[in-house]
Amino acid sequence: MELHEGRKGMPSLLSSQGECIASNITQLIGWTPLIELKNIAKKDGIDARLIGKIEPYQPLSSVKDRSALRLIEDAEEKGLISPGITTLVAVTSGNLGIGVAFVAAQKGYKFTAVMPAKIGIDKQTLLRYLGAEVTLVDVAKHGFKGLLDKVEQLKEEMENVYVVDQFTNPANPDAHFKWTGPEIWKDTEGKVDIFVAATGSGGTLTGTGRFLRMKNPSVKLICVEPAESAVISGGEPAYHNIQGIGPGFVPEILDTSQIDEIVTVTTHEAMDMARRLAREEGLLVGISSGANAAACLKVATREENKGKMIVTIFSSGGERYLNSELFAQVKEECVNMNMAF
């Protein structure tokens, strides 16, 4: 694969001669389609192009599939891990862990996910279903440091542990520099003016942004973070319910020097927009995707952005949040309907 060509994923099968059969699940990680939000733009009177990259098209429905594969491949290339010997351990709110879990299952690694307790029950269930061990930490009591302390404890208790660290390992943004950025550049024919992305580990914004800026230095990069915990903006860490972003600290791999602007979005705004995406565009995406789209609307309404192409990431599929507040109202309605029978 040539530098900056981007990972082909499913299109590589369709363009091949003969059988179109993937050799394993990791071969399907890669290209995802872009979609224009024409209904929402029309309804809101937006005179800009709102484009979303549909990462639920990944094998396990999340942009983190990319990072998981690159983090593991990087460790293999450096001779740091071996299938059947190494146990992978990762701090995750869920999606990175799910990505690591299915790649680990295919390659023959054991995996333990260290997660915050009391959130993301859907993700915890999927992790266990994929064969991963799940260790929970009360972050309300111990904070993010409690997750890191648990990792250190596991390293002492277990043999042959390798920590898949999405917050410090450059292989994370490298996945997006090699794959996500080139895909966006090619599929927009280089017309992208603004790239908007919420930050969890910071890998997507840093890697994708670095590639787009290399191709066109005038591309504007906008970081999205929870209004309740706007740490990158200089605020204090606090609880919020936009799963997967706003960890309460500035990740080491997040290149803040390339960020042109930070847009904050409340949990309410994120969930409201995720529901709009479902009902007005037919897009079933998660809470952080709603945050990204909400930020795009804020940016698109500005006079200076008339006619510009604003590209963002729809990070994960909505079905992963069925037991969260995002679906609470419709879930209650369905439960009440069924009580009549």
C-alpha positions as CSV (number, residue, x, y, z in Angstrom):
1,M,0.0,0.0,0.0
2,E,1.4,3.4,-1.0
3,L,1.8,6.1,1.6
4,H,-1.3,8.1,2.2
5,E,-3.4,5.8,-0.1
6,G,-5.6,4.9,2.8
7,R,-6.8,1.5,3.9
8,K,-9.1,0.1,1.3
9,G,-11.2,-2.2,3.5
10,M,-14.3,-3.5,1.7
11,P,-13.6,-1.8,-1.6
12,S,-10.4,-3.8,-1.9
13,L,-12.6,-6.9,-2.1
14,L,-15.0,-5.5,-4.7
15,S,-12.1,-4.4,-7.0
16,S,-10.3,-7.7,-6.8
17,Q,-10.4,-10.3,-9.6
18,G,-12.1,-13.6,-8.8
19,E,-13.5,-14.4,-5.3
20,C,-14.7,-11.5,-3.2
21,I,-14.0,-13.1,0.2
22,A,-12.2,-11.5,3.1
23,S,-9.4,-13.5,4.6
24,N,-10.3,-12.3,8.1
25,I,-12.4,-9.6,9.9
26,T,-9.5,-7.2,10.1
27,Q,-9.3,-6.9,6.3
28,L,-12.7,-5.2,6.4
29,I,-11.5,-2.3,8.6
30,G,-11.1,0.8,6.6
31,W,-13.0,2.8,4.1
32,T,-16.4,4.2,5.1
33,P,-18.8,6.4,3.0
34,L,-19.5,10.1,3.4
35,I,-23.1,11.4,3.5
36,E,-24.5,14.9,3.1
37,L,-27.1,16.0,5.7
38,K,-29.4,17.7,3.2
39,N,-32.6,17.4,5.2
40,I,-31.2,19.0,8.4
41,A,-29.4,21.7,6.4
42,K,-32.6,22.6,4.5
43,K,-34.7,22.6,7.7
44,D,-32.3,24.8,9.5
45,G,-31.6,27.1,6.6
46,I,-27.9,26.2,6.4
47,D,-26.0,27.5,3.4
48,A,-23.1,25.2,3.9
49,R,-22.4,21.5,3.0
50,L,-22.7,19.3,6.1
51,I,-20.9,16.0,5.5
52,G,-20.6,13.0,7.9
53,K,-18.3,10.0,7.6
54,I,-20.3,6.9,8.6
55,E,-18.0,4.9,10.9
56,P,-20.7,2.5,11.9
57,Y,-19.8,0.8,8.6
58,Q,-16.7,-0.6,10.3
59,P,-16.9,-4.3,11.2
60,L,-17.8,-3.6,14.9
61,S,-19.6,-0.3,14.1
62,S,-17.0,2.3,15.5
63,V,-14.2,4.5,14.4
64,K,-12.2,2.9,17.2
65,D,-11.9,-0.2,15.1
66,R,-9.2,1.7,13.1
67,S,-7.2,2.7,16.2
68,A,-7.5,-0.8,17.7
69,L,-6.1,-2.5,14.7
70,R,-3.2,0.0,14.3
71,L,-2.3,-0.1,18.0
72,I,-2.1,-3.9,17.9
73,E,-0.3,-4.0,14.5
74,D,2.2,-1.5,15.7
75,A,3.0,-3.6,18.8
76,E,3.4,-6.7,16.6
77,E,5.7,-4.9,14.2
78,K,7.9,-3.9,17.2
79,G,7.9,-7.4,18.6
80,L,6.3,-6.4,21.8
81,I,3.4,-8.9,21.8
82,S,2.8,-12.5,20.7
83,P,-0.5,-14.3,20.2
84,G,-1.2,-17.0,22.8
85,I,1.3,-15.4,25.2
86,T,0.5,-11.7,25.6
87,T,-2.6,-10.5,27.5
88,L,-3.7,-7.1,26.2
89,V,-5.1,-4.6,28.7
90,A,-6.8,-1.3,27.8
91,V,-8.6,1.6,29.5
92,T,-11.7,2.2,27.5
93,S,-15.2,3.7,27.7
94,G,-16.2,0.8,25.4
95,N,-15.7,1.4,21.7
96,L,-11.9,1.1,21.7
97,G,-12.2,-1.9,23.9
98,I,-14.7,-3.6,21.5
99,G,-12.3,-2.9,18.7
100,V,-9.4,-4.4,20.6
101,A,-11.6,-7.4,21.6
102,F,-12.5,-8.5,18.1
103,V,-9.0,-7.9,16.7
104,A,-7.6,-9.8,19.7
105,A,-10.0,-12.6,19.1
106,Q,-9.1,-13.0,15.5
107,K,-5.3,-12.8,16.2
108,G,-5.3,-15.0,19.3
109,Y,-4.7,-12.6,22.2
110,K,-6.4,-12.5,25.6
111,F,-7.9,-9.1,26.5
112,T,-9.0,-7.3,29.6
113,A,-10.9,-4.1,29.4
114,V,-10.7,-1.6,32.3
115,M,-13.9,0.5,32.2
116,P,-15.8,3.1,34.2
117,A,-18.6,1.4,36.2
118,K,-22.3,2.2,35.9
119,I,-22.1,3.5,32.3
120,G,-22.1,1.7,28.9
121,I,-23.8,-1.5,29.9
122,D,-24.3,-2.3,26.2
123,K,-20.6,-2.0,25.6
124,Q,-19.8,-4.1,28.7
125,T,-22.1,-6.8,27.4
126,L,-20.5,-6.8,23.9
127,L,-17.0,-7.0,25.4
128,R,-18.0,-10.1,27.4
129,Y,-19.7,-11.6,24.4
130,L,-16.5,-11.2,22.4
131,G,-14.6,-13.1,25.1
132,A,-12.9,-10.2,26.9
133,E,-12.6,-9.8,30.6
134,V,-14.1,-6.6,32.0
135,T,-12.8,-4.9,35.1
136,L,-14.9,-2.0,36.4
137,V,-13.8,1.1,38.4
138,D,-15.9,3.6,40.2
139,V,-14.7,6.8,38.5
140,A,-17.2,8.9,40.4
141,K,-15.1,8.1,43.5
142,H,-11.6,7.5,42.1
143,G,-11.6,9.6,38.9
144,F,-9.7,8.7,35.8
145,K,-6.6,8.0,38.0
146,G,-8.6,5.0,39.4
147,L,-8.6,3.4,35.9
148,L,-4.9,3.9,35.6
149,D,-4.3,2.5,39.0
150,K,-6.3,-0.6,38.1
151,V,-4.1,-1.1,35.0
152,E,-1.0,-1.0,37.2
153,Q,-2.5,-3.5,39.6
154,L,-3.3,-5.9,36.7
155,K,0.3,-5.5,35.4
156,E,1.5,-6.6,38.8
157,E,-0.9,-9.5,39.1
158,M,-0.7,-10.9,35.6
159,E,2.2,-12.1,33.4
160,N,3.0,-11.0,29.9
161,V,0.7,-7.9,30.0
162,Y,0.8,-5.3,27.2
163,V,-1.1,-2.0,27.7
164,V,-2.9,-0.8,24.6
165,D,-2.8,2.9,25.5
166,Q,-4.9,5.0,23.1
167,F,-4.1,8.2,25.1
168,T,-0.3,8.1,24.7
169,N,0.6,5.8,21.8
170,P,1.3,7.6,18.5
171,A,0.0,4.6,16.6
172,N,-3.5,5.9,17.4
173,P,-3.4,9.1,15.4
174,D,-1.2,7.3,12.9
175,A,-4.3,5.2,12.0
176,H,-6.1,8.3,11.0
177,F,-3.2,9.9,9.3
178,K,-2.7,6.8,7.1
179,W,-6.4,5.9,6.6
180,T,-9.1,8.3,7.7
181,G,-7.5,11.5,6.4
182,P,-6.7,10.1,2.9
183,E,-10.2,8.7,2.6
184,I,-11.8,12.1,3.4
185,W,-9.5,13.9,1.1
186,K,-10.1,11.6,-1.8
187,D,-13.9,11.3,-1.4
188,T,-14.4,15.0,-1.1
189,E,-12.0,15.6,-4.1
190,G,-10.0,17.8,-1.8
191,K,-12.9,20.2,-1.2
192,V,-13.1,19.9,2.6
193,D,-12.8,23.3,4.2
194,I,-13.5,22.5,7.8
195,F,-12.9,19.3,9.8
196,V,-14.9,18.9,13.0
197,A,-14.2,16.1,15.5
198,A,-14.9,15.5,19.2
199,T,-11.9,14.3,21.2
200,G,-11.7,11.3,23.5
201,S,-8.2,10.1,23.1
202,G,-7.5,12.8,20.5
203,G,-6.4,10.3,17.8
204,T,-9.1,11.1,15.2
205,L,-8.6,14.9,15.2
206,T,-4.9,14.8,15.5
207,G,-4.2,12.2,12.8
208,T,-6.9,13.2,10.3
209,G,-6.2,16.9,10.8
210,R,-2.5,16.4,10.3
211,F,-3.1,14.7,6.9
212,L,-5.7,17.2,5.7
213,R,-3.4,20.1,6.7
214,M,-0.5,18.5,4.8
215,K,-2.7,18.5,1.7
216,N,-4.2,21.9,2.3
217,P,-2.8,24.2,5.1
218,S,-5.9,26.3,5.0
219,V,-8.2,23.5,6.2
220,K,-9.7,24.6,9.5
221,L,-9.6,22.1,12.4
222,I,-12.3,22.3,15.1
223,C,-12.2,20.4,18.3
224,V,-15.5,19.4,20.0
225,E,-15.7,18.8,23.8
226,P,-18.5,18.5,26.4
227,A,-19.6,21.9,27.8
228,E,-19.9,20.2,31.2
229,S,-16.2,19.2,31.2
230,A,-14.4,21.6,28.8
231,V,-10.9,20.8,30.0
232,I,-9.2,21.5,26.7
233,S,-10.8,25.0,26.8
234,G,-9.3,25.5,30.3
235,G,-12.2,24.4,32.4
236,E,-12.4,21.9,35.2
237,P,-13.2,18.2,34.7
238,A,-16.7,17.2,35.6
239,Y,-19.3,14.5,34.9
240,H,-21.1,14.4,31.6
241,N,-23.0,11.8,29.6
242,I,-21.5,12.1,26.1
243,Q,-19.9,8.6,26.1
244,G,-16.4,8.3,24.5
245,I,-15.3,11.9,24.6
246,G,-14.1,14.4,27.2
247,P,-12.1,12.1,29.5
248,G,-11.4,15.0,31.9
249,F,-7.8,15.6,30.9
250,V,-5.8,16.7,27.8
251,P,-4.6,13.4,26.2
252,E,-0.9,13.3,25.4
253,I,-1.4,12.4,21.7
254,L,-3.8,15.3,21.2
255,D,-1.9,17.9,19.2
256,T,-3.5,21.1,20.5
257,S,-1.2,23.3,18.4
258,Q,-3.1,22.4,15.2
259,I,-6.5,23.2,16.7
260,D,-8.0,26.4,15.3
261,E,-11.1,26.5,17.5
262,I,-12.9,24.6,20.3
263,V,-16.7,24.3,20.2
264,T,-18.4,23.0,23.3
265,V,-21.7,21.0,23.2
266,T,-23.9,20.0,26.2
267,T,-25.1,16.5,26.7
268,H,-28.6,17.6,26.0
269,E,-27.5,19.2,22.6
270,A,-25.6,16.0,21.7
271,M,-28.5,13.7,22.4
272,D,-31.1,16.0,20.8
273,M,-29.0,16.1,17.6
274,A,-28.4,12.3,17.6
275,R,-32.2,11.9,17.7
276,R,-32.6,14.4,14.9
277,L,-30.1,12.5,12.8
278,A,-32.3,9.3,13.3
279,R,-35.6,10.9,12.6
280,E,-34.7,13.4,9.9
281,E,-31.8,11.7,8.1
282,G,-32.4,8.0,8.9
283,L,-29.0,7.8,10.5
284,L,-28.7,5.6,13.6
285,V,-25.6,7.0,15.4
286,G,-24.4,7.5,18.9
287,I,-24.2,10.4,21.4
288,S,-20.7,11.7,20.3
289,S,-21.9,11.7,16.7
290,G,-24.7,13.9,17.8
291,A,-22.2,16.2,19.5
292,N,-20.2,16.4,16.3
293,A,-23.2,17.2,14.2
294,A,-24.4,19.8,16.8
295,A,-21.0,21.5,16.6
296,C,-21.2,21.5,12.8
297,L,-24.5,23.3,12.9
298,K,-23.0,26.0,15.2
299,V,-20.1,26.5,12.8
300,A,-22.3,26.3,9.6
301,T,-24.6,29.2,10.7
302,R,-21.7,31.7,10.6
303,E,-21.7,34.1,7.7
304,E,-18.0,33.4,6.9
305,N,-18.8,29.7,6.4
306,K,-21.4,30.1,3.7
307,G,-20.9,27.6,0.9
308,K,-18.1,25.8,2.7
309,M,-17.8,22.0,3.1
310,I,-17.8,21.0,6.7
311,V,-16.8,17.3,7.4
312,T,-17.3,15.4,10.6
313,I,-17.2,11.9,12.0
314,F,-20.2,9.8,13.0
315,S,-18.1,7.7,15.4
316,S,-20.4,4.8,16.3
317,G,-23.7,3.2,15.7
318,G,-26.8,4.1,17.8
319,E,-27.7,0.5,18.8
320,R,-24.7,0.5,21.1
321,Y,-26.6,3.0,23.4
322,L,-29.9,1.3,23.8
323,N,-29.6,1.2,27.6
324,S,-28.4,4.8,27.8
325,E,-30.3,8.1,28.3
326,L,-30.3,8.5,24.5
327,F,-33.1,5.9,24.2
328,A,-34.7,6.3,27.6
329,Q,-37.9,7.9,26.5
330,V,-38.7,5.6,23.6
331,K,-37.7,2.6,25.6
332,E,-40.1,3.5,28.4
333,E,-42.8,4.0,25.8
334,C,-42.2,0.5,24.4
335,V,-42.2,-1.0,27.9
336,N,-45.5,0.7,28.7
337,M,-47.0,-0.5,25.4
338,N,-46.1,-4.1,26.1
339,M,-47.6,-3.9,29.6
340,A,-51.0,-4.0,28.0
341,F,-50.5,-7.6,26.9
